[in-house]
Amino acid sequence: MTSRRLPDLASVATLDRRTLMRLGLAAQAALALGPQAFAQGKADDLKFGPAEPFSYDILKKLAKDLAAKPYVEPAKPDLEVVKRIDYDAHGKLKYLPEHALYANAPGAYPITFMHVGQFFPKTVRMHAVADGKAREVLYDQSLFDMPADSVAKTLKDQPSAFAGFWIREAKDEVTPKGDWKTREPFATFLGASYFRAIGDKGQVGMSARGVALFPQPGANEEFPDFIGFWFEPAMKDGEPVTVYALLDGPSIAGAYRFLISRTGGTLMDIEAEITLRKPVDRVGLAALTSMYWFSETAKPYLIDWRPEVHDSDGLAMWTGSGERIWRPLNNPPRIMTSTFSDENPRGFGLLQRDRLYGNYEDGVKYQDRPSTWVEPVGDWGKGAVQLVELPTDDEIHDNIVAYWIPEKPYQPGKTAKLAYKLYWQDDEPHPGALAKCVATRLGRGGQPGLPRPMGVRKFLVEFLGGPLKDIPFGQKVEAVLSTSRGTFSYIFTEAVPSDVPGHWRAQFDLTVQGPEPVELRCYLKAGDEVLSETWLYQYHPPA
């Protein structure tokens, strides 16, 4: 049984780090804080360090100061012990809810902490903020339910063995699933700068990151870490929990502020200031990470018993000019990077559009995974949404990354500011009026009953809703097509026999020579009226 089949946030987040460690792409970071004296906390059943002044301005200055200094590896708990806390052992280290931050103090949403382990070996420092003062929450083994024979029992209290945290459901909310102590948390931060949250259907899936960093062309990605967190509680349900984070890594440092609201799903208002230590090839902002193994588009023969396996099935973009774009995801034969230039984008996201259980047939509930949408705040200027797709042979690997890169590269020593909203829900928050692409299907080219020509691929692109619902009988619907190379033939559109109104498909054959990728584009129109969003697809002809 893979970790993706476990429903709790801890196991799914652990999977991401596990995968990255296997790929050899992990990076660690340090927090240069002096030793803290133990002091008994008064409001919660926790031990706290001494109070120190804190504000977002203080954190931003700390980040700038860090960026001006050489990167320093952090102190870590005993690595000989930590490397023995493998995936199974880590899952048995349960934080006791009665010791949660804000469990016994004002604050609507309690916060519990996660332990270091083989895939999360670094110390991440946690702080409670009140009245302009911050106190570190001090690690103590008694905060965890540990098996009697757990190797974690041999760790000392310092360096801290906290690695991440959960934000739990509201204390005063009780559902058929129970209260906050028994229900799954709605947001978690664990591993590098990774974080995730539940959507409208109460499930986790894909992740977001503080930043995606590519130091040199062709070099391995760098994974800076959130090395410290500071919490301000929400005083009542519906108000946001404020989380401050300090980012540090070999090439970058930064300060982040998250306002995290429990909505039907989860909404995060995010501000950040980042400063490079040294030149970097690409700085990916508002980065999203997901998993796509296969779908109805392409599935190798007998690779798996399920019809589809993915956390997300496409990249959606709402450009600065107002165009709506849908790019189905690929599991490519090699690492592929696609760049979509834009100016002041209105939003982009990795979405899970296919919500039918029958298309997955799996209790892991892929049909309930959240879509995650980035909505820029203010003008982002010129740049591009970049999509990175990696090949994978299993669902345990997160192989999809999407982010924004500014046109002008950031310079070392110069601080850049960024603000955006991050929606975790079923669909994009501001859906357009046009028909949406709901399926991409590939097959052998040619006509049924006739010999199938070599080197010809058939495409069926399905659109649903929008103006298609009002198309009168006999109205001509045209597929507008373009390709980076090759030729089209056997082009037509038709209404799909379905109980759902406004379901149409465009069908065409593509003849192309050679194995290099082909960039395809399609949308539907009737006369001068555009009926659908724009479908983009990167086709990889067989070798």
ZAMARGU-4260 file (C-alpha; in steps of 0.2 Angstrom, whole numbers, plus 5000, padded with zeros to 4 digits):
<rodrens>
0) 5000/5000/5000 | 5007/5017/4995 | 5007/5032/5006 | 4995/5041/4993 | 4982/5029/4999
5) 4982/5036/5017 | 4970/5050/5019 | 4978/5060/5033 | 4988/5076/5029 | 5004/5070/5037
10) 5006/5054/5026 | 5002/5064/5010 | 5014/5078/5014 | 5027/5065/5020 | 5026/5057/5003
15) 5031/5073/4994 | 5047/5074/5004 | 5050/5055/5002 | 5049/5057/4983 | 5061/5072/4983
20) 5074/5063/4994 | 5073/5048/4982 | 5077/5060/4968 | 5091/5068/4977 | 5084/5085/4976
25) 5082/5090/4994 | 5089/5105/5002 | 5091/5110/5020 | 5091/5127/5029 | 5096/5136/5045
30) 5089/5148/5057 | 5102/5158/5066 | 5094/5160/5083 | 5103/5160/5100 | 5099/5147/5114
35) 5082/5149/5122 | 5079/5147/5140 | 5064/5136/5145 | 5049/5145/5153 | 5032/5137/5157
40) 5018/5144/5146 | 5003/5150/5155 | 4989/5149/5143 | 4993/5132/5135 | 5000/5116/5142
45) 5017/5120/5133 | 5034/5126/5137 | 5039/5143/5129 | 5056/5152/5127 | 5057/5170/5132
50) 5047/5184/5124 | 5055/5194/5110 | 5048/5208/5100 | 5040/5202/5084 | 5032/5210/5068
55) 5031/5207/5050 | 5043/5221/5047 | 5055/5213/5060 | 5054/5197/5050 | 5057/5205/5033
60) 5073/5213/5040 | 5079/5197/5047 | 5076/5189/5030 | 5086/5203/5021 | 5100/5201/5034
65) 5101/5183/5031 | 5102/5185/5012 | 5117/5197/5015 | 5127/5183/5024 | 5134/5166/5018
70) 5121/5152/5020 | 5124/5142/5036 | 5118/5124/5038 | 5106/5122/5053 | 5109/5113/5069
75) 5099/5096/5068 | 5094/5083/5080 | 5105/5068/5081 | 5106/5062/5063 | 5110/5044/5067
80) 5094/5044/5077 | 5083/5054/5064 | 5088/5043/5049 | 5081/5028/5059 | 5064/5037/5060
85) 5058/5030/5043 | 5041/5032/5035 | 5032/5019/5046 | 5041/5025/5062 | 5037/5043/5059
90) 5019/5039/5056 | 5018/5032/5074 | 5024/5048/5082 | 5007/5056/5086 | 5006/5074/5093
95) 4994/5074/5108 | 4979/5086/5104 | 4978/5091/5122 | 4995/5099/5120 | 4990/5109/5105
100) 4994/5127/5104 | 4978/5137/5107 | 4969/5121/5114 | 4967/5129/5131 | 4969/5147/5126
105) 4960/5160/5115 | 4961/5155/5097 | 4948/5146/5086 | 4959/5134/5077 | 4972/5124/5087
110) 4989/5120/5080 | 4998/5104/5082 | 5016/5100/5077 | 5025/5086/5068 | 5041/5077/5072
115) 5057/5076/5063 | 5061/5060/5054 | 5071/5052/5040 | 5063/5063/5026 | 5061/5079/5038
120) 5078/5079/5047 | 5080/5098/5050 | 5073/5108/5065 | 5059/5120/5061 | 5056/5133/5075
125) 5038/5137/5080 | 5033/5153/5089 | 5017/5160/5097 | 5014/5178/5094 | 5004/5190/5105
130) 5004/5208/5109 | 5019/5211/5098 | 5029/5198/5107 | 5035/5181/5101 | 5039/5166/5111
135) 5046/5150/5104 | 5036/5134/5107 | 5049/5122/5115 | 5050/5104/5110 | 5047/5091/5123
140) 5045/5072/5121 | 5030/5072/5132 | 5020/5082/5119 | 5020/5066/5108 | 5012/5049/5110
145) 5027/5038/5106 | 5028/5019/5105 | 5039/5012/5120 | 5052/5006/5108 | 5053/5022/5097
150) 5070/5027/5093 | 5064/5045/5094 | 5064/5043/5113 | 5083/5044/5113 | 5083/5062/5105
155) 5087/5077/5117 | 5075/5092/5118 | 5088/5103/5109 | 5090/5105/5094 | 5071/5105/5093
160) 5063/5090/5085 | 5048/5100/5077 | 5048/5098/5058 | 5031/5105/5053 | 5013/5109/5059
165) 4995/5107/5056 | 4980/5119/5058 | 4966/5110/5065 | 4947/5113/5063 | 4938/5125/5074
170) 4937/5120/5092 | 4918/5124/5094 | 4913/5115/5078 | 4907/5097/5080 | 4902/5087/5065
175) 4897/5068/5062 | 4915/5066/5060 | 4918/5072/5078 | 4927/5087/5085 | 4944/5095/5080
180) 4954/5082/5090 | 4947/5067/5079 | 4945/5076/5062 | 4958/5079/5049 | 4967/5096/5050
185) 4963/5108/5036 | 4981/5114/5032 | 4998/5108/5034 | 5016/5115/5032 | 5029/5101/5031
190) 5045/5099/5021 | 5056/5112/5012 | 5043/5126/5008 | 5029/5114/5005 | 5011/5117/5011
195) 4994/5111/5007 | 4976/5112/5012 | 4959/5104/5009 | 4946/5109/4996 | 4927/5109/4996
200) 4926/5090/4997 | 4937/5089/5013 | 4952/5081/5004 | 4970/5085/5001 | 4980/5082/4985
205) 4992/5093/4977 | 5004/5105/4986 | 5010/5123/4985 | 5027/5130/4988 | 5035/5146/4994
210) 5046/5146/4979 | 5053/5135/4965 | 5072/5138/4962 | 5083/5133/4948 | 5100/5139/4951
215) 5108/5136/4934 | 5102/5130/4917 | 5101/5111/4917 | 5105/5110/4936 | 5095/5101/4949
220) 5081/5111/4957 | 5086/5119/4974 | 5073/5117/4988 | 5075/5131/5001 | 5066/5129/5018
225) 5054/5137/5029 | 5065/5137/5044 | 5054/5146/5056 | 5035/5149/5059 | 5026/5162/5070
230) 5007/5161/5073 | 4994/5173/5077 | 4977/5165/5081 | 4960/5168/5074 | 4949/5174/5088
235) 4933/5166/5081 | 4927/5154/5067 | 4929/5162/5050 | 4943/5174/5054 | 4960/5170/5046
240) 4974/5161/5056 | 4990/5172/5053 | 5006/5162/5049 | 5023/5170/5046 | 5037/5160/5039
245) 5055/5163/5036 | 5063/5156/5021 | 5081/5151/5019 | 5092/5142/5007 | 5109/5142/4998
250) 5103/5155/4985 | 5089/5164/4994 | 5080/5171/5009 | 5063/5178/5012 | 5049/5183/5023
255) 5031/5177/5021 | 5014/5181/5028 | 4999/5169/5026 | 4981/5174/5031 | 4973/5156/5031
260) 4954/5156/5031 | 4943/5140/5032 | 4930/5143/5019 | 4921/5129/5009 | 4938/5124/5006
265) 4953/5135/5011 | 4959/5152/5006 | 4976/5159/5008 | 4981/5177/5006 | 5000/5177/5004
270) 5013/5191/5004 | 5031/5189/5002 | 5048/5198/5001 | 5062/5188/4994 | 5081/5192/4992
275) 5093/5182/4982 | 5111/5178/4989 | 5118/5174/4972 | 5112/5174/4953 | 5099/5161/4950
280) 5093/5155/4932 | 5074/5154/4937 | 5064/5160/4952 | 5047/5152/4951 | 5034/5161/4961
285) 5018/5155/4968 | 5023/5137/4964 | 5011/5123/4963 | 5016/5104/4963 | 5005/5090/4958
290) 5004/5072/4952 | 4998/5066/4935 | 5001/5048/4930 | 4988/5044/4917 | 4970/5049/4912
295) 4958/5046/4897 | 4970/5055/4886 | 4984/5042/4886 | 4986/5026/4896 | 5000/5013/4893
300) 4992/4995/4890 | 4989/4986/4906 | 4999/4998/4917 | 4986/4999/4930 | 4968/4992/4934
305) 4961/5010/4936 | 4954/5021/4922 | 4963/5036/4928 | 4976/5041/4942 | 4980/5060/4945
310) 4978/5074/4958 | 4977/5086/4944 | 4972/5084/4925 | 4976/5101/4918 | 4984/5118/4919
315) 4971/5132/4918 | 4976/5150/4914 | 4966/5167/4913 | 4978/5178/4904 | 4980/5197/4906
320) 4971/5199/4889 | 4956/5189/4895 | 4959/5173/4886 | 4954/5157/4895 | 4966/5142/4892
325) 4966/5124/4896 | 4982/5114/4894 | 4979/5095/4898 | 4994/5088/4908 | 5006/5075/4901
330) 5016/5061/4908 | 5030/5064/4895 | 5044/5053/4889 | 5057/5065/4896 | 5057/5081/4907
335) 5048/5095/4897 | 5046/5113/4901 | 5032/5124/4893 | 5032/5143/4894 | 5016/5153/4892
340) 5021/5172/4891 | 5009/5184/4898 | 5007/5201/4906 | 4998/5204/4922 | 4990/5187/4922
345) 4973/5186/4930 | 4976/5169/4937 | 4982/5151/4934 | 4981/5135/4943 | 4982/5116/4943
350) 4964/5109/4942 | 4956/5093/4945 | 4941/5094/4933 | 4936/5076/4932 | 4924/5073/4947
355) 4916/5057/4942 | 4921/5042/4954 | 4918/5030/4939 | 4933/5037/4930 | 4944/5032/4945
360) 4936/5017/4954 | 4947/5020/4969 | 4944/5023/4987 | 4958/5035/4988 | 4945/5048/4981
365) 4955/5056/4967 | 4938/5063/4961 | 4938/5074/4977 | 4956/5081/4976 | 4956/5100/4977
370) 4960/5112/4963 | 4972/5126/4967 | 4971/5143/4959 | 4983/5157/4960 | 4976/5175/4959
375) 4989/5189/4958 | 4986/5204/4969 | 4992/5220/4960 | 5002/5220/4944 | 5014/5206/4941
380) 5020/5214/4925 | 5028/5204/4911 | 5033/5186/4913 | 5027/5169/4910 | 5018/5154/4918
385) 5029/5139/4916 | 5024/5121/4917 | 5037/5108/4921 | 5031/5089/4917 | 5042/5075/4923
390) 5040/5057/4918 | 5033/5045/4931 | 5029/5027/4932 | 5019/5027/4948 | 5007/5038/4958
395) 5019/5041/4973 | 5029/5054/4963 | 5024/5072/4961 | 5029/5075/4944 | 5020/5092/4939
400) 5026/5109/4944 | 5018/5126/4938 | 5024/5143/4943 | 5026/5162/4937 | 5043/5168/4932
405) 5045/5187/4929 | 5052/5193/4913 | 5067/5202/4921 | 5077/5191/4932 | 5079/5195/4950
410) 5096/5202/4955 | 5106/5197/4971 | 5104/5209/4985 | 5088/5216/4978 | 5072/5213/4987
415) 5057/5208/4977 | 5039/5209/4983 | 5024/5198/4979 | 5006/5196/4984 | 4993/5183/4978
420) 4978/5173/4984 | 4978/5155/4984 | 4961/5145/4983 | 4960/5127/4987 | 4943/5122/4981
425) 4934/5112/4967 | 4936/5124/4953 | 4944/5141/4949 | 4936/5155/4959 | 4930/5166/4944
430) 4925/5153/4930 | 4922/5161/4913 | 4906/5160/4903 | 4914/5150/4889 | 4913/5131/4887
435) 4926/5121/4896 | 4937/5107/4890 | 4932/5091/4899 | 4942/5078/4890 | 4956/5075/4878
440) 4956/5058/4869 | 4969/5051/4857 | 4967/5036/4845 | 4973/5029/4828 | 4970/5041/4814
445) 4960/5037/4798 | 4942/5032/4795 | 4933/5016/4803 | 4933/5002/4791 | 4947/5008/4780
450) 4966/5004/4782 | 4973/5015/4796 | 4987/5026/4789 | 5004/5026/4798 | 5010/5042/4807
455) 4992/5048/4809 | 4985/5052/4826 | 4966/5055/4829 | 4961/5068/4842 | 4944/5071/4850
460) 4943/5086/4861 | 4927/5088/4872 | 4919/5104/4877 | 4905/5107/4889 | 4893/5121/4895
465) 4894/5139/4891 | 4886/5145/4875 | 4886/5127/4868 | 4870/5124/4879 | 4861/5137/4868
470) 4867/5131/4851 | 4851/5129/4840 | 4848/5113/4830 | 4858/5114/4814 | 4869/5128/4819
475) 4887/5126/4812 | 4900/5124/4825 | 4918/5126/4819 | 4934/5120/4826 | 4948/5133/4824
480) 4965/5123/4824 | 4983/5127/4823 | 4999/5116/4825 | 5017/5119/4827 | 5021/5106/4813
485) 5011/5093/4803 | 4995/5094/4794 | 4976/5092/4799 | 4963/5081/4790 | 4946/5073/4794
490) 4941/5088/4804 | 4923/5090/4810 | 4913/5094/4826 | 4897/5086/4833 | 4886/5086/4848
495) 4891/5071/4860 | 4877/5059/4863 | 4874/5063/4882 | 4861/5068/4895 | 4871/5084/4898
500) 4866/5099/4887 | 4880/5108/4878 | 4892/5094/4876 | 4902/5095/4860 | 4918/5088/4853
505) 4930/5093/4840 | 4938/5078/4830 | 4953/5079/4819 | 4968/5069/4812 | 4986/5075/4813
510) 4999/5068/4801 | 5017/5072/4808 | 5034/5065/4805 | 5047/5063/4818 | 5047/5061/4837
515) 5049/5079/4842 | 5034/5087/4852 | 5020/5096/4843 | 5011/5111/4850 | 4992/5110/4846
520) 4978/5123/4848 | 4960/5122/4846 | 4944/5131/4851 | 4926/5131/4845 | 4916/5146/4837
525) 4900/5149/4828 | 4902/5163/4815 | 4911/5177/4825 | 4906/5170/4842 | 4919/5161/4852
530) 4911/5147/4861 | 4924/5138/4871 | 4940/5141/4880 | 4957/5138/4871 | 4963/5120/4872
535) 4982/5119/4871 | 4991/5102/4870 | 5009/5095/4868 | 5008/5079/4858 | 5023/5067/4859
540) 5023/5057/4843 | 5029/5039/4846 | 5047/5036/4842
</rodrens>
